[in-house]
Amino acid sequence: MSPGSVTEILYFFVAEYAEELRVHAGGGVEHDQESIEVLELPFAEALQMVQTGAIKDAKTILLLQYAQLNNLLG
């Protein structure tokens, strides 16, 4: 994110899901050349990854902080 040079607008959606709702393991649409890796890990581990710098993406950090501040994951 670069304030002043980027005009994109992002919308974040927060919702519960259950394992039985998953339709496949990820991957994206091949003809659109999408390469999506689904990574699930414990919430505490994700927060630790922010502290160590393993997670650097501001959008991901914002969502993790939102979940922490609103006690969404315990």
TIVO-2410 file (N, C-alpha, C; in nm, 3 decimals):
# residues 74
REC num residu      c1      c2      c3 atome chaine
REC   1      M   0.085  -0.117   0.000     N      A
REC   1      M   0.000   0.000   0.000    CA      A
REC   1      M   0.089   0.124   0.000     C      A
REC   2      S   0.062   0.211  -0.092     N      A
REC   2      S   0.140   0.335  -0.104    CA      A
REC   2      S   0.045   0.454  -0.107     C      A
REC   3      P   0.023   0.518   0.006     N      A
REC   3      P  -0.066   0.634   0.008    CA      A
REC   3      P  -0.019   0.740  -0.092     C      A
REC   4      G  -0.115   0.794  -0.165     N      A
REC   4      G  -0.083   0.898  -0.260    CA      A
REC   4      G  -0.053   0.849  -0.400     C      A
REC   5      S  -0.013   0.723  -0.412     N      A
REC   5      S   0.018   0.672  -0.546    CA      A
REC   5      S  -0.074   0.558  -0.588     C      A
REC   6      V  -0.154   0.509  -0.499     N      A
REC   6      V  -0.245   0.399  -0.529    CA      A
REC   6      V  -0.387   0.444  -0.494     C      A
REC   7      T  -0.479   0.417  -0.583     N      A
REC   7      T  -0.618   0.458  -0.559    CA      A
REC   7      T  -0.711   0.340  -0.539     C      A
REC   8      E  -0.655   0.220  -0.519     N      A
REC   8      E  -0.741   0.104  -0.502    CA      A
REC   8      E  -0.819   0.113  -0.371     C      A
REC   9      I  -0.936   0.055  -0.372     N      A
REC   9      I  -1.021   0.046  -0.253    CA      A
REC   9      I  -1.034  -0.101  -0.218     C      A
REC  10      L  -1.012  -0.134  -0.093     N      A
REC  10      L  -1.021  -0.272  -0.047    CA      A
REC  10      L  -1.139  -0.287   0.046     C      A
REC  11      Y  -1.207  -0.399   0.034     N      A
REC  11      Y  -1.316  -0.433   0.124    CA      A
REC  11      Y  -1.278  -0.562   0.194     C      A
REC  12      F  -1.289  -0.563   0.326     N      A
REC  12      F  -1.260  -0.682   0.403    CA      A
REC  12      F  -1.391  -0.744   0.449     C      A
REC  13      F  -1.400  -0.874   0.439     N      A
REC  13      F  -1.518  -0.947   0.486    CA      A
REC  13      F  -1.473  -1.044   0.593     C      A
REC  14      V  -1.542  -1.041   0.705     N      A
REC  14      V  -1.511  -1.129   0.816    CA      A
REC  14      V  -1.633  -1.217   0.840     C      A
REC  15      A  -1.613  -1.348   0.837     N      A
REC  15      A  -1.725  -1.439   0.856    CA      A
REC  15      A  -1.674  -1.573   0.909     C      A
REC  16      E  -1.761  -1.642   0.976     N      A
REC  16      E  -1.729  -1.777   1.022    CA      A
REC  16      E  -1.742  -1.874   0.906     C      A
REC  17      Y  -1.670  -1.982   0.914     N      A
REC  17      Y  -1.688  -2.090   0.818    CA      A
REC  17      Y  -1.666  -2.222   0.889     C      A
REC  18      A  -1.715  -2.328   0.830     N      A
REC  18      A  -1.697  -2.462   0.884    CA      A
REC  18      A  -1.628  -2.546   0.777     C      A
REC  19      E  -1.551  -2.641   0.821     N      A
REC  19      E  -1.474  -2.727   0.730    CA      A
REC  19      E  -1.562  -2.789   0.622     C      A
REC  20      E  -1.684  -2.826   0.657     N      A
REC  20      E  -1.772  -2.891   0.560    CA      A
REC  20      E  -1.818  -2.796   0.449     C      A
REC  21      L  -1.797  -2.666   0.465     N      A
REC  21      L  -1.832  -2.570   0.360    CA      A
REC  21      L  -1.725  -2.559   0.252     C      A
REC  22      R  -1.608  -2.610   0.278     N      A
REC  22      R  -1.498  -2.601   0.182    CA      A
REC  22      R  -1.532  -2.685   0.059     C      A
REC  23      V  -1.518  -2.626  -0.058     N      A
REC  23      V  -1.550  -2.699  -0.182    CA      A
REC  23      V  -1.427  -2.762  -0.246     C      A
REC  24      H  -1.308  -2.708  -0.220     N      A
REC  24      H  -1.183  -2.768  -0.267    CA      A
REC  24      H  -1.067  -2.708  -0.188     C      A
REC  25      A  -0.947  -2.752  -0.216     N      A
REC  25      A  -0.831  -2.712  -0.136    CA      A
REC  25      A  -0.771  -2.578  -0.177     C      A
REC  26      G  -0.830  -2.510  -0.274     N      A
REC  26      G  -0.774  -2.383  -0.321    CA      A
REC  26      G  -0.717  -2.402  -0.460     C      A
REC  27      G  -0.627  -2.317  -0.499     N      A
REC  27      G  -0.561  -2.331  -0.626    CA      A
REC  27      G  -0.594  -2.224  -0.726     C      A
REC  28      G  -0.717  -2.175  -0.729     N      A
REC  28      G  -0.754  -2.070  -0.823    CA      A
REC  28      G  -0.803  -2.126  -0.955     C      A
REC  29      V  -0.829  -2.037  -1.048     N      A
REC  29      V  -0.880  -2.073  -1.179    CA      A
REC  29      V  -0.762  -2.084  -1.276     C      A
REC  30      E  -0.740  -2.203  -1.328     N      A
REC  30      E  -0.622  -2.228  -1.411    CA      A
REC  30      E  -0.617  -2.139  -1.535     C      A
REC  31      H  -0.730  -2.123  -1.605     N      A
REC  31      H  -0.726  -2.043  -1.728    CA      A
REC  31      H  -0.703  -1.894  -1.703     C      A
REC  32      D  -0.720  -1.850  -1.579     N      A
REC  32      D  -0.688  -1.712  -1.541    CA      A
REC  32      D  -0.547  -1.702  -1.483     C      A
REC  33      Q  -0.474  -1.812  -1.486     N      A
REC  33      Q  -0.337  -1.821  -1.434    CA      A
REC  33      Q  -0.329  -1.781  -1.287     C      A
REC  34      E  -0.432  -1.818  -1.210     N      A
REC  34      E  -0.431  -1.793  -1.066    CA      A
REC  34      E  -0.355  -1.903  -0.996     C      A
REC  35      S  -0.277  -1.867  -0.901     N      A
REC  35      S  -0.204  -1.964  -0.820    CA      A
REC  35      S  -0.227  -1.926  -0.674     C      A
REC  36      I  -0.326  -1.990  -0.612     N      A
REC  36      I  -0.367  -1.956  -0.477    CA      A
REC  36      I  -0.328  -2.068  -0.382     C      A
REC  37      E  -0.253  -2.034  -0.280     N      A
REC  37      E  -0.215  -2.130  -0.177    CA      A
REC  37      E  -0.295  -2.097  -0.052     C      A
REC  38      V  -0.370  -2.195  -0.003     N      A
REC  38      V  -0.446  -2.177   0.121    CA      A
REC  38      V  -0.357  -2.221   0.236     C      A
REC  39      L  -0.338  -2.132   0.331     N      A
REC  39      L  -0.255  -2.159   0.447    CA      A
REC  39      L  -0.337  -2.134   0.572     C      A
REC  40      E  -0.363  -2.238   0.648     N      A
REC  40      E  -0.434  -2.223   0.775    CA      A
REC  40      E  -0.338  -2.255   0.887     C      A
REC  41      L  -0.338  -2.168   0.988     N      A
REC  41      L  -0.252  -2.191   1.104    CA      A
REC  41      L  -0.319  -2.133   1.227     C      A
REC  42      P  -0.275  -2.176   1.343     N      A
REC  42      P  -0.335  -2.123   1.467    CA      A
REC  42      P  -0.321  -1.971   1.476     C      A
REC  43      F  -0.423  -1.908   1.532     N      A
REC  43      F  -0.427  -1.762   1.542    CA      A
REC  43      F  -0.305  -1.707   1.615     C      A
REC  44      A  -0.268  -1.770   1.726     N      A
REC  44      A  -0.152  -1.724   1.804    CA      A
REC  44      A  -0.025  -1.730   1.720     C      A
REC  45      E  -0.014  -1.831   1.637     N      A
REC  45      E   0.103  -1.843   1.550    CA      A
REC  45      E   0.105  -1.731   1.445     C      A
REC  46      A  -0.011  -1.697   1.391     N      A
REC  46      A  -0.019  -1.588   1.294    CA      A
REC  46      A   0.023  -1.456   1.359     C      A
REC  47      L  -0.023  -1.431   1.481     N      A
REC  47      L   0.017  -1.308   1.551    CA      A
REC  47      L   0.168  -1.306   1.576     C      A
REC  48      Q   0.223  -1.420   1.610     N      A
REC  48      Q   0.368  -1.429   1.631    CA      A
REC  48      Q   0.442  -1.400   1.500     C      A
REC  49      M   0.387  -1.446   1.389     N      A
REC  49      M   0.448  -1.421   1.258    CA      A
REC  49      M   0.448  -1.272   1.223     C      A
REC  50      V   0.349  -1.199   1.272     N      A
REC  50      V   0.348  -1.053   1.254    CA      A
REC  50      V   0.464  -0.993   1.333     C      A
REC  51      Q   0.480  -1.038   1.457     N      A
REC  51      Q   0.585  -0.985   1.542    CA      A
REC  51      Q   0.724  -1.013   1.487     C      A
REC  52      T   0.744  -1.130   1.427     N      A
REC  52      T   0.876  -1.166   1.375    CA      A
REC  52      T   0.901  -1.111   1.236     C      A
REC  53      G   0.796  -1.058   1.171     N      A
REC  53      G   0.812  -1.006   1.037    CA      A
REC  53      G   0.786  -1.109   0.928     C      A
REC  54      A   0.747  -1.231   0.966     N      A
REC  54      A   0.716  -1.333   0.866    CA      A
REC  54      A   0.591  -1.295   0.789     C      A
REC  55      I   0.497  -1.227   0.855     N      A
REC  55      I   0.381  -1.170   0.787    CA      A
REC  55      I   0.405  -1.020   0.782     C      A
REC  56      K   0.415  -0.966   0.658     N      A
REC  56      K   0.446  -0.825   0.638    CA      A
REC  56      K   0.334  -0.750   0.568     C      A
REC  57      D   0.242  -0.823   0.509     N      A
REC  57      D   0.136  -0.762   0.430    CA      A
REC  57      D   0.039  -0.685   0.520     C      A
REC  58      A   0.022  -0.557   0.492     N      A
REC  58      A  -0.060  -0.471   0.577    CA      A
REC  58      A  -0.205  -0.517   0.583     C      A
REC  59      K  -0.258  -0.567   0.472     N      A
REC  59      K  -0.398  -0.611   0.472    CA      A
REC  59      K  -0.416  -0.730   0.566     C      A
REC  60      T  -0.323  -0.822   0.565     N      A
REC  60      T  -0.331  -0.938   0.653    CA      A
REC  60      T  -0.316  -0.896   0.799     C      A
REC  61      I  -0.224  -0.806   0.825     N      A
REC  61      I  -0.202  -0.757   0.961    CA      A
REC  61      I  -0.327  -0.686   1.013     C      A
REC  62      L  -0.390  -0.604   0.929     N      A
REC  62      L  -0.513  -0.536   0.971    CA      A
REC  62      L  -0.623  -0.635   1.009     C      A
REC  63      L  -0.639  -0.738   0.929     N      A
REC  63      L  -0.743  -0.837   0.959    CA      A
REC  63      L  -0.710  -0.915   1.086     C      A
REC  64      L  -0.585  -0.950   1.107     N      A
REC  64      L  -0.547  -1.019   1.230    CA      A
REC  64      L  -0.570  -0.930   1.352     C      A
REC  65      Q  -0.534  -0.803   1.340     N      A
REC  65      Q  -0.557  -0.710   1.452    CA      A
REC  65      Q  -0.706  -0.691   1.478     C      A
REC  66      Y  -0.785  -0.683   1.372     N      A
REC  66      Y  -0.930  -0.671   1.388    CA      A
REC  66      Y  -0.985  -0.792   1.465     C      A
REC  67      A  -0.942  -0.910   1.427     N      A
REC  67      A  -0.988  -1.031   1.495    CA      A
REC  67      A  -0.945  -1.032   1.641     C      A
REC  68      Q  -0.823  -0.989   1.667     N      A
REC  68      Q  -0.773  -0.986   1.805    CA      A
REC  68      Q  -0.851  -0.882   1.888     C      A
REC  69      L  -0.868  -0.763   1.835     N      A
REC  69      L  -0.936  -0.657   1.910    CA      A
REC  69      L  -1.082  -0.688   1.937     C      A
REC  70      N  -1.144  -0.766   1.849     N      A
REC  70      N  -1.286  -0.799   1.864    CA      A
REC  70      N  -1.308  -0.938   1.920     C      A
REC  71      N  -1.201  -0.999   1.974     N      A
REC  71      N  -1.209  -1.131   2.037    CA      A
REC  71      N  -1.278  -1.234   1.949     C      A
REC  72      L  -1.246  -1.234   1.821     N      A
REC  72      L  -1.313  -1.326   1.728    CA      A
REC  72      L  -1.254  -1.466   1.731     C      A
REC  73      L  -1.131  -1.480   1.775     N      A
REC  73      L  -1.068  -1.612   1.772    CA      A
REC  73      L  -1.018  -1.656   1.908     C      A
REC  74      G  -1.052  -1.585   2.010     N      A
REC  74      G  -1.015  -1.627   2.144    CA      A
REC  74      G  -0.885  -1.585   2.189     C      A
***
